[in-house]
Amino acid sequence: MTDHSNDPGAVTFDPKSLTFNEAGLVPAIAQDAGTDEVLMLAWMNAESIVRTLETGRVTYWSRSRKDFWIKGETSGHIQELVELRVDCDRDCLLVLVRQTGPACHTGRRSCFYTGVREGLEVSLSDPV
């Protein structure tokens, strides 16, 4: 990541400045930093954001397991943080990553592999 410590407009980031939903979560869109491909959407809480920034390994909050989920911890398909971006309303994150292997649990590069064309769902990619 680029050092912006000398940027006169830079302010210290505080995850508490974000607008979280009633469950204390904010949506996070993962995008490949090299190709701009949208890979997935997951959820983060304030602690998972802090962990991501501290370790450089993207950490989400699993709503089903109610626990932290370090992307790739079991699959090896890690997401290395390149940059974290906050949207204008401060209620959504864009996580630019270096993705190792597929991002989707189906084995596809992206979770967005189903297109709707002329009213029909079509598969846009196969598992890698």
Protein Blocks (a to p, Z undefined) as FASTA:
>chain_A
ZZfklpmkbccddfklpccdfkopacdddddfklopafbdcdddfklmmmmmmnopacdd
dfklopacdehklnopacddfbdcddfkopaccdddddehjfbfnlpabfblccceehia
cdfbdcZZ
